Amino acid sequence: MRKIILGCGISLDGYIARLTGDVDFLFMPKDYSQKEFFSSIDAYIMGRKTLDAARKMGGSFGGSKAPAYVFSRSQPVGKREGVTFVNQPPADFVAQLREKDGKDVWHMGGGELARAFFEADLIDEIRLGIVPTLLGEGIPLFPAGFPQREFELTECKRYSGGLASLEYRRIRGAKSKANKNVSRRGRR
Amino acid sequence: MRKIILGCGISLDGYIARLTGDVDFLFMPKDYSQKEFFSSIDAYIMGRKTLDAARKMGGSFGGSKAPAYVFSRSQPVGKREGVTFVNQPPADFVAQLREKDGKDVWHMGGGELARAFFEADLIDEIRLGIVPTLLGEGIPLFPAGFPQREFELTECKRYSGGLASLEYRRIRGAKSKANKNVSRRGRR
């Protein structure tokens, strides 16, 4: 089944962007190759604000065969300027997407759209690049307001510039509490 | 100079506790030794809520020579039940603490007290144990409302149960932008 992968760069305090939408604090280490990940996906999901931010940074969509779906409550639905605007419940949209053959799908955003996807339990993997900066304020990757979700850590790696790469896989059901070689108590 | 080290366990979405104050989601991997850290500190700083949570989990203070300072706006200042209640600006308190000889100081809390310490730029190191759970809501380690602060990643390590240990050192002044072998742009 096609996986939905939430992936983005964040500040140490969990922001995907400044309140202005700027992402100047993010950086891409030269030793942090995303090549394998890029080749594993063939569709993008994002919110309208992430589209704006991506375009501001020179990102463009529509040049490849990978469709970019932009969730928006204000834009008319339909395909234009390389992207496809959609406005439907995430669960319905993802069900349709999974009916089609294809590779995995990159959920590029955070904020409200990420919350809606976590609420509907549609995120299968998380890929974070954490930069060593506390912003102090900004747009959160994980805004409050969805049920608890368990994950499994699949990568924990350090890259140059102090980028910490953490990757997770969603654990659903009984497996979530199993096989933890740990004592269940607080750290003090 | 004695360093102030903010250290705690958090959920993947950055919470130190549930809204109820519970920390049942945290765990301590058997392979994650804190021995070296414990031997490097000889004083604790926390907020009153963290004291309550620590006591609930069986933690006690006053048994050793390491004083525990509890910031509280509601409790009368002074020493009792193994801790010392304080109510003064963090910068003044830390300046006095640093005048005394001693080891490093463990800032155990998050939330409002962490924000006040970041605002006054009093945190020298951060030690996080990130558990692979999205809580969906809780008490944040880094509540919004302080100026941007740059750090250097000093450890990025995986422990059993999927605990990701990230450690950082505060970089102050001109060094903060130097020596990053990276291209300064967004991740897309």
Interface residues (C-beta under 8 A of the other chain):
Chain A: C8 G9 L12 D13 G14 V23 D24 F25 L26 F27 M28 P29 K30 D31 Q34 A53 A54 M57 G59 M108 F118 I126 G129 I130 P132 T133 L134 L135 G136 E137 G138 L141 F142 A144 G145 F146 P147 Q148 R149 E150 F151 E152 L153 C156 K157 R158 S160 G161 G162 L163 A164 L166 Y168 K180 N181 V182 S183 R184 R185 G186 R187 R188
Chain B: C8 G9 L12 D13 G14 V23 D24 F25 L26 F27 M28 P29 K30 D31 Q34 A53 A54 M57 G59 M108 F118 I126 G129 I130 P132 T133 L134 L135 G136 E137 G138 L141 F142 A144 G145 F146 P147 Q148 R149 E150 F151 E152 L153 C156 K157 R158 S160 G161 G162 L163 A164 L166 Y168 K180 N181 V182 S183 R184 R185 G186 R187 R188
